[in-house]
């Protein structure tokens, strides 16, 4: 195939252009460079397990109680359905891209092939924040569950090492150690990571099924009334940045509970679905990505949505939504009906489950960072692959240490929304990218085709933007600050060192 003077690395104008694109052919060719080639060892089952492993976590064990109590009441089950539908629309777009362009980097790589270098950088920078922060948040939650179990056994960490903010110096030792251990597992190889994840996911899903099956015997139908509690008007920052627009479009005041409360809850529990797109970041390490990546993405999303809806229905039936625990709703619901044994088992399952969430978020982040480094937008030193393990060990080690320190030293409370807005933003870009690539490269072989293009991607963009509008204004401000920092890094380093900007002979040079 004739790829042109530059090896097919760009299409259209490439001189001094912030929108120079990297062709699909060259993206695939880069994966064959020996020093930057990832080892292919994953199957469709491995990908599905990864998806379930990262999605079943904080959302099902923690957020269920919060959104039921604060936003939706028993109709929290509908909020999970709404979020699941938005994710399903995005998943169909991800599946087409991942089967057409099975390269590490997920939305970053897809954007580079369709929208250009600057949009790709924005998405990559966004994903690095999203996945790093998500891993740190979950590791701190994991630490809390472990400390609770330790206290039940009569063990207690010193206050200064428990992450408590009651002391001048505080360090969450357990969260720090968890991230370091998972970093070591990821460096050792994808197959080991897949095996560890499979065992832990089996335990986690078993615990979730216990909640559904055993909890069903303690449902009190009276707790479902009213299923959609009467709306209460909300004003101020909690109303969401798009509150005036929502009122103009729908006539509804932003509210807790009521119909609009369901949409607000959907924007919050969206955090529970974060991770299914990480399956796409592992496409380059999959033996048959054209077939297996779409199966992994759609299969894991379907399984998780069913489990989320079932658990929320059972828990809000066991205990009235106004009395649900915000910190551990599943475990405390069993305590409320007089079964502390099941509560302890669920706490153990939650701690185990959060382990895989941390590991897979760290995995996804390292692959995005690796892809950006391989393209020269970040130092190429970090795109070297371990000669035996076949993993981007330098990226994993750097990010693992950074996330471990953040998790150990930072008290993270209300940053879940920041993770949400980053993911939602990536979803919008991927949906737009599917339409662009259909028009610019209609001849490309596509093992999976998103149905109803461009209408389904357009609906995906609108639904995703709707959820973004329901997020608080502070979240948008934090997101803008992070993006501004990203522009500084891009213009100071990335644009000048990009492999698209370098002379042809320099592109062959290793870091």
C-alpha positions as CSV (number, residue, x, y, z in Angstrom):
1,X,0.0,0.0,0.0
2,X,1.3,3.4,-0.9
3,X,1.3,5.5,2.1
4,X,2.9,8.6,0.7
5,X,6.1,10.5,1.4
6,X,5.5,10.6,5.1
7,X,4.7,6.9,5.5
8,X,1.0,7.5,5.7
9,X,1.5,9.3,9.0
10,X,-0.7,12.2,8.1
11,X,-3.6,13.1,5.9
12,X,-4.4,16.5,4.5
13,X,-2.2,19.5,5.6
14,X,0.5,18.7,8.0
15,X,2.8,21.7,8.1
16,X,2.2,23.7,11.3
17,X,-1.3,22.3,11.7
18,X,-2.9,21.5,15.0
19,X,-5.4,19.3,13.2
20,X,-3.0,17.0,11.3
21,X,-4.3,13.4,11.5
22,X,-2.5,10.2,11.9
23,X,-3.8,7.6,9.3
24,X,-5.4,4.4,10.4
25,X,-2.7,2.5,8.4
26,X,0.2,4.2,10.2
27,X,-1.5,3.8,13.6
28,X,-1.6,0.1,12.9
29,X,2.0,0.1,11.6
30,X,3.3,1.7,14.8
31,X,2.1,-1.2,16.8
32,X,4.6,-3.4,14.9
33,X,7.7,-1.5,16.0
34,X,9.6,-4.0,18.2
35,X,10.5,-1.6,21.0
36,X,6.9,-0.3,21.2
37,X,4.9,-3.5,20.5
38,X,2.5,-4.8,23.2
39,X,2.1,-8.5,23.7
40,X,-1.2,-9.9,22.4
41,X,-2.7,-12.3,25.0
42,X,-6.3,-11.4,25.7
43,X,-9.6,-13.0,24.6
44,X,-13.2,-11.9,24.5
45,X,-13.8,-13.5,27.9
46,X,-10.7,-11.7,29.4
47,X,-12.1,-8.3,28.0
48,X,-15.5,-9.0,29.4
49,X,-14.0,-9.8,32.8
50,X,-12.0,-6.6,32.7
51,X,-15.1,-4.6,31.9
52,X,-17.2,-6.2,34.7
53,X,-14.2,-5.9,37.0
54,X,-13.9,-2.2,36.7
55,X,-17.5,-1.3,36.4
56,X,-18.8,-3.3,39.4
57,X,-17.3,-1.3,42.2
58,X,-17.9,2.1,43.8
59,X,-21.2,2.6,42.0
60,X,-22.9,-0.5,43.3
61,X,-21.4,-0.6,46.7
62,X,-21.5,3.1,47.6
63,X,-23.4,5.4,45.2
64,X,-26.7,3.4,45.3
65,X,-27.5,4.8,48.8
66,X,-26.3,8.3,48.1
67,X,-28.5,8.9,45.0
68,X,-31.5,7.1,46.5
69,X,-31.4,9.2,49.6
70,X,-30.5,12.6,48.0
71,X,-31.9,12.5,44.4
72,X,-34.2,9.7,43.3
73,X,-35.6,7.6,46.1
74,X,-36.6,4.1,45.0
75,X,-36.6,5.3,41.4
76,X,-32.8,5.1,41.5
77,X,-33.2,1.9,39.5
78,X,-34.5,4.2,36.6
79,X,-31.4,6.4,37.0
80,X,-29.2,3.4,36.4
81,X,-31.2,2.5,33.3
82,X,-30.8,6.1,32.0
83,X,-27.1,6.1,32.6
84,X,-26.9,2.6,31.1
85,X,-28.7,3.7,27.9
86,X,-26.3,6.7,27.5
87,X,-23.3,4.3,28.0
88,X,-24.9,1.8,25.5
89,X,-25.1,4.5,22.8
90,X,-21.4,5.4,23.4
91,X,-20.5,1.7,23.6
92,X,-21.8,1.1,20.0
93,X,-19.5,3.9,18.8
94,X,-16.5,2.6,20.8
95,X,-17.1,-0.9,19.4
96,X,-16.8,0.3,15.8
97,X,-13.7,2.3,16.4
98,X,-12.0,-0.5,18.5
99,X,-12.7,-3.1,15.7
100,X,-11.5,-0.7,13.0
101,X,-8.5,0.7,14.9
102,X,-7.3,-1.9,17.5
103,X,-4.6,0.3,18.9
104,X,-3.9,1.3,22.6
105,X,-5.2,4.6,23.7
106,X,-9.0,4.3,23.2
107,X,-10.6,7.7,22.6
108,X,-7.3,9.4,22.2
109,X,-6.2,7.1,19.3
110,X,-9.7,7.4,17.7
111,X,-9.5,11.2,17.9
112,X,-6.1,11.3,16.3
113,X,-7.3,9.3,13.3
114,X,-10.4,11.5,12.7
115,X,-10.3,14.9,14.3
116,X,-6.6,15.7,14.5
117,X,-3.6,16.1,16.9
118,X,-5.0,18.9,19.1
119,X,-8.4,17.3,19.7
120,X,-6.5,14.0,20.4
121,X,-4.3,15.7,22.9
122,X,-7.3,17.2,24.7
123,X,-8.9,13.8,25.0
124,X,-5.7,12.1,26.0
125,X,-5.0,14.7,28.7
126,X,-8.6,14.4,29.8
127,X,-8.4,10.6,30.1
128,X,-5.2,10.7,32.1
129,X,-6.9,12.9,34.7
130,X,-10.1,10.8,34.7
131,X,-8.4,7.5,35.2
132,X,-5.8,8.7,37.7
133,X,-8.3,10.5,39.8
134,X,-10.7,7.6,39.6
135,X,-8.0,5.1,40.7
136,X,-7.1,7.4,43.6
137,X,-10.7,7.8,44.7
138,X,-11.4,4.1,44.6
139,X,-8.2,3.2,46.4
140,X,-9.2,5.5,49.3
141,X,-12.6,3.9,49.4
142,X,-10.9,0.5,49.5
143,X,-8.8,1.6,52.4
144,X,-11.9,2.6,54.3
145,X,-13.5,-0.8,53.9
146,X,-10.3,-2.6,54.9
147,X,-9.9,-0.4,58.0
148,X,-13.5,-1.2,58.9
149,X,-12.9,-5.0,58.6
150,X,-9.6,-4.6,60.6
151,X,-11.5,-2.8,63.4
152,X,-14.0,-5.7,63.5
153,X,-11.1,-8.0,64.2
154,X,-9.6,-5.8,66.9
155,X,-6.8,-4.2,64.7
156,X,-6.3,-0.5,64.2
157,X,-3.8,1.6,62.3
158,X,-2.3,4.7,63.9
159,X,-4.4,7.7,63.2
160,X,-1.7,9.4,61.2
161,X,-1.5,6.4,58.8
162,X,-5.2,5.9,58.4
163,X,-5.9,8.8,56.1
164,X,-7.8,10.7,58.9
165,X,-7.8,14.4,58.5
166,X,-8.1,14.9,62.2
167,X,-4.4,15.1,62.6
168,X,-1.9,17.7,61.2
169,X,-0.1,14.9,59.3
170,X,-2.2,12.3,57.6
171,X,-1.2,9.6,55.2
172,X,-3.4,6.7,53.9
173,X,-0.9,3.9,54.1
174,X,-3.3,1.2,52.9
175,X,-4.4,3.1,49.8
176,X,-0.7,3.9,49.0
177,X,0.3,0.2,49.3
178,X,-2.6,-1.0,47.3
179,X,-1.7,1.1,44.3
180,X,2.0,0.0,44.5
181,X,1.1,-3.7,44.6
182,X,-1.3,-3.3,41.6
183,X,1.4,-1.4,39.7
184,X,3.8,-4.4,40.2
185,X,1.1,-6.8,38.9
186,X,0.5,-4.7,35.8
187,X,4.2,-4.5,35.1
188,X,4.5,-8.3,35.3
189,X,2.2,-8.8,32.3
190,X,-1.3,-8.7,31.0
191,X,-1.9,-12.4,31.4
192,X,-1.2,-12.3,35.1
193,X,-3.4,-9.2,35.4
194,X,-6.2,-11.0,33.6
195,X,-5.9,-14.0,35.9
196,X,-5.9,-11.9,39.1
197,X,-8.9,-10.0,37.8
198,X,-10.8,-13.2,36.9
199,X,-10.5,-14.5,40.5
200,X,-11.4,-11.3,42.1
201,X,-14.3,-10.6,39.7
202,X,-15.7,-14.1,40.5
203,X,-15.8,-13.2,44.2
204,X,-17.3,-9.8,43.6
205,X,-20.1,-11.0,41.3
206,X,-20.9,-13.8,43.8
207,X,-21.3,-11.2,46.6
208,X,-23.5,-9.0,44.3
209,X,-25.7,-12.1,43.5
210,X,-25.9,-12.8,47.3
211,X,-27.3,-9.3,47.8
212,X,-29.9,-9.8,45.1
213,X,-31.0,-13.4,46.0
214,X,-30.9,-13.1,49.8
215,X,-32.0,-9.5,50.0
216,X,-35.1,-10.4,47.9
217,X,-36.5,-12.3,50.9
218,X,-36.5,-9.1,53.0
219,X,-38.2,-6.7,50.6
220,X,-41.0,-4.7,52.1
221,X,-43.2,-3.4,49.2
222,X,-44.2,-0.4,51.4
223,X,-40.7,0.9,51.0
224,X,-41.3,1.6,47.3
225,X,-44.0,4.1,48.0
226,X,-43.7,6.7,46.6
227,X,-41.6,5.2,43.9
228,X,-40.8,8.7,42.6
229,X,-40.8,11.0,45.6
230,X,-42.3,14.5,45.1
231,X,-39.8,17.0,43.7
232,X,-38.0,19.6,45.8
233,X,-36.6,22.6,44.1
234,X,-32.8,23.0,44.2
235,X,-30.9,26.3,43.7
236,X,-27.3,27.3,43.9
237,X,-24.3,25.3,42.6
238,X,-25.9,22.0,43.3
239,X,-28.5,22.7,40.6
240,X,-25.9,22.1,37.9
241,X,-24.3,24.4,35.3
242,X,-27.1,23.8,32.8
243,X,-29.9,24.5,35.2
244,X,-31.2,27.6,33.3
245,X,-31.0,25.7,30.0
246,X,-32.7,22.7,31.3
247,X,-35.6,24.9,32.6
248,X,-35.9,26.7,29.3
249,X,-35.9,23.4,27.3
250,X,-38.2,21.4,29.6
251,X,-40.1,23.7,31.9
252,X,-38.8,21.8,34.9
253,X,-37.0,23.4,37.8
254,X,-33.8,21.6,38.8
255,X,-35.0,19.3,41.6
256,X,-34.2,16.7,44.1
257,X,-36.6,13.7,43.5
258,X,-39.4,14.0,41.0
259,X,-38.7,13.2,37.3
260,X,-35.8,15.7,37.1
261,X,-34.3,14.0,40.2
262,X,-34.0,10.8,38.2
263,X,-31.8,12.6,35.6
264,X,-29.7,14.3,38.3
265,X,-29.2,10.9,39.9
266,X,-28.3,9.5,36.5
267,X,-25.5,12.1,36.1
268,X,-24.2,11.1,39.5
269,X,-24.4,7.3,39.2
270,X,-22.7,7.6,35.8
271,X,-19.6,7.2,37.9
272,X,-20.7,3.6,38.4
273,X,-20.3,2.9,34.7
274,X,-16.9,4.4,34.2
275,X,-14.5,1.8,33.0
276,X,-16.3,-0.1,30.2
277,X,-14.5,2.0,27.7
278,X,-11.2,0.8,29.2
279,X,-11.9,-2.4,27.3
280,X,-11.0,-0.4,24.2
281,X,-7.6,0.6,25.6
282,X,-6.7,-3.1,25.6
283,X,-7.5,-3.7,21.9
284,X,-3.8,-3.7,20.9
285,X,-3.2,-6.6,23.4
286,X,-6.1,-8.7,22.2
287,X,-5.6,-11.7,19.9
288,X,-8.6,-11.1,17.7
289,X,-9.6,-7.5,18.4
290,X,-12.0,-7.1,15.5
291,X,-14.2,-9.8,16.9
292,X,-13.5,-9.7,20.7
293,X,-13.3,-6.0,21.6
294,X,-17.0,-5.3,20.6
295,X,-18.0,-8.4,22.4
296,X,-16.1,-7.4,25.5
297,X,-17.5,-3.8,25.5
298,X,-21.1,-4.6,24.9
299,X,-21.1,-7.8,27.0
300,X,-19.7,-6.2,30.1
301,X,-22.0,-3.2,29.9
302,X,-25.1,-5.4,29.6
303,X,-24.1,-7.6,32.6
304,X,-23.3,-4.6,34.8
305,X,-26.6,-2.7,33.9
306,X,-28.7,-5.8,34.9
307,X,-26.8,-6.2,38.2
308,X,-27.1,-2.5,39.0
309,X,-30.8,-2.3,38.4
310,X,-31.4,-5.5,40.4
311,X,-29.4,-4.4,43.4
312,X,-31.0,-1.0,43.5
313,X,-34.4,-2.5,43.4
314,X,-33.6,-4.9,46.2
315,X,-31.8,-2.5,48.5
316,X,-34.5,0.2,48.3
317,X,-37.1,-2.5,49.0
318,X,-35.2,-3.7,52.1
319,X,-34.8,-0.3,53.7
320,X,-36.7,2.9,53.2
321,X,-34.7,5.3,51.0
322,X,-34.6,8.0,53.6
323,X,-32.8,5.7,56.0
324,X,-30.2,4.2,53.6
325,X,-26.5,4.6,54.5
326,X,-24.5,6.8,52.3
327,X,-21.2,5.1,53.0
328,X,-22.2,1.4,52.9
329,X,-25.8,1.0,51.8
330,X,-25.7,-2.7,50.9
331,X,-24.1,-3.8,54.1
332,X,-26.2,-1.5,56.3
333,X,-29.4,-2.6,54.7
334,X,-28.7,-6.2,55.9
335,X,-27.9,-4.9,59.3
336,X,-31.2,-3.0,59.3
337,X,-33.1,-6.3,58.8
338,X,-31.1,-8.1,61.5
339,X,-28.5,-10.0,59.5
340,X,-25.0,-8.7,60.4
341,X,-23.3,-11.8,59.0
342,X,-24.4,-11.0,55.5
343,X,-23.4,-7.4,56.1
344,X,-19.9,-8.5,57.0
345,X,-19.7,-10.7,53.9
346,X,-20.8,-7.8,51.7
347,X,-18.2,-5.4,53.2
348,X,-15.5,-8.0,52.4
349,X,-16.9,-8.3,48.8
350,X,-16.8,-4.6,48.4
351,X,-13.2,-4.4,49.5
352,X,-12.2,-7.2,47.2
353,X,-14.2,-5.7,44.3
354,X,-12.6,-2.3,44.6
355,X,-9.2,-3.9,44.1
356,X,-10.0,-4.8,40.5
357,X,-11.4,-1.3,39.9
358,X,-8.2,0.3,40.9
359,X,-6.1,-2.1,38.9
360,X,-8.0,-1.7,35.7
361,X,-8.3,2.1,36.0
362,X,-4.5,2.2,36.4
363,X,-4.1,-0.2,33.4
364,X,-6.3,2.1,31.2
365,X,-4.4,5.2,32.2
366,X,-1.0,3.7,31.5
367,X,-2.2,2.6,28.0
368,X,-3.4,6.1,27.1
369,X,-0.1,7.6,28.4
370,X,1.8,5.0,26.5
371,X,0.0,5.8,23.2
372,X,0.6,9.6,23.7
373,X,4.3,8.9,24.4
374,X,4.6,6.7,21.3
375,X,3.3,9.6,19.2
376,X,5.8,12.0,20.7
377,X,3.2,14.2,22.4
378,X,4.8,13.1,25.7
379,X,8.5,12.0,26.1
380,X,9.1,8.8,24.1
381,X,11.1,7.4,27.0
382,X,7.8,6.3,28.5
383,X,6.7,4.3,25.4
384,X,9.4,1.6,25.8
385,X,8.0,-1.9,26.3
386,X,9.5,-4.5,28.6
387,X,11.3,-7.1,26.5
388,X,9.9,-10.1,28.4
389,X,6.6,-9.0,29.9
390,X,5.5,-7.0,26.8
391,X,4.1,-4.2,29.0
392,X,4.8,-0.4,28.9
393,X,6.6,-0.7,32.2
394,X,7.9,2.8,32.3
395,X,4.5,4.4,31.9
396,X,3.0,2.0,34.5
397,X,5.8,2.7,37.1
398,X,5.6,6.5,36.7
399,X,1.8,6.7,36.9
400,X,1.6,4.0,39.6
401,X,3.9,6.0,41.9
402,X,2.1,9.3,41.2
403,X,-1.3,7.8,41.9
404,X,-0.1,6.0,45.0
405,X,1.2,9.3,46.4
406,X,-2.0,11.2,45.5
407,X,-4.1,8.4,47.1
408,X,-1.9,8.4,50.2
409,X,-1.7,12.1,50.8
410,X,-4.9,13.5,49.5
411,X,-8.3,13.6,51.2
412,X,-10.6,13.2,48.2
413,X,-14.3,13.9,48.8
414,X,-16.3,15.5,46.0
415,X,-14.2,14.7,42.9
416,X,-16.3,11.9,41.5
417,X,-18.1,14.5,39.4
418,X,-14.7,15.6,37.8
419,X,-14.1,12.0,36.8
420,X,-17.6,11.9,35.3
421,X,-17.3,15.0,33.2
422,X,-14.0,13.8,31.7
423,X,-15.6,10.5,30.6
424,X,-18.7,12.2,29.2
425,X,-16.5,14.5,27.2
426,X,-14.6,11.6,25.8
427,X,-17.9,9.9,24.8
428,X,-18.9,13.0,22.8
429,X,-15.7,13.0,20.9
430,X,-15.9,9.3,20.1
431,X,-19.4,9.7,18.8
432,X,-18.4,12.6,16.5
433,X,-15.4,10.7,15.4
434,X,-17.4,7.7,14.1
435,X,-19.4,10.0,11.8
436,X,-16.2,11.7,10.6
437,X,-14.4,8.5,9.8
438,X,-17.4,7.1,8.0
439,X,-17.3,10.1,5.7
440,X,-13.5,10.4,5.3
441,X,-12.6,6.7,5.1
442,X,-15.7,4.8,4.0
443,X,-13.6,2.0,2.4
444,X,-12.0,0.9,5.7
445,X,-12.9,-2.6,6.8
446,X,-15.1,-2.5,9.9
447,X,-15.7,-5.8,11.7
448,X,-18.4,-4.0,13.7
449,X,-20.6,-1.1,12.4
450,X,-22.5,1.3,14.6
451,X,-26.1,1.2,13.5
452,X,-28.1,4.2,12.2
453,X,-25.1,6.5,11.6
454,X,-25.2,9.5,11.8
455,X,-28.5,9.4,13.9
456,X,-27.4,7.1,16.7
457,X,-24.1,9.0,17.3
458,X,-26.0,12.3,17.3
459,X,-28.4,11.0,19.9
460,X,-25.4,9.8,21.9
461,X,-23.9,13.3,21.8
462,X,-27.1,14.9,23.0
463,X,-27.8,12.4,25.7
464,X,-24.2,12.7,27.0
465,X,-24.3,16.5,26.9
466,X,-27.6,16.4,28.9
467,X,-25.9,14.5,31.7
468,X,-23.0,17.0,31.6
469,X,-25.4,19.8,32.1
470,X,-26.6,18.2,35.3
471,X,-23.2,18.4,36.9
472,X,-22.3,21.3,39.3
473,X,-20.7,24.4,38.1
474,X,-17.7,23.8,40.3
475,X,-17.0,20.6,38.3
476,X,-16.9,22.5,35.1
477,X,-14.5,25.0,36.6
478,X,-12.1,22.3,37.8
479,X,-12.3,20.6,34.4
480,X,-11.5,24.0,32.7
481,X,-8.4,24.5,34.9
482,X,-7.1,21.0,34.1
483,X,-7.7,21.6,30.4
484,X,-5.8,24.9,30.5
485,X,-2.8,23.2,32.1
486,X,-3.0,20.6,29.3
487,X,-2.8,23.4,26.6
488,X,0.3,24.7,28.2
489,X,2.0,21.3,28.1
490,X,0.9,20.7,24.5
491,X,2.1,24.0,23.1
492,X,5.3,23.9,25.2
493,X,6.3,20.3,24.3
494,X,3.8,18.1,22.5
495,X,3.2,20.0,19.3
496,X,6.9,20.5,18.7
497,X,7.9,16.9,19.5
498,X,5.0,15.1,17.8
499,X,6.1,12.4,15.3
500,X,3.9,14.2,12.8
501,X,6.1,17.3,13.0
502,X,9.5,15.6,13.1
503,X,11.5,14.9,10.0
504,X,11.1,11.4,8.6
505,X,14.6,10.3,9.6
506,X,14.1,11.5,13.2
507,X,10.9,9.5,13.6
508,X,12.9,6.3,13.6
509,X,14.9,7.4,16.6
510,X,14.1,5.7,19.9
511,X,13.9,7.6,23.1
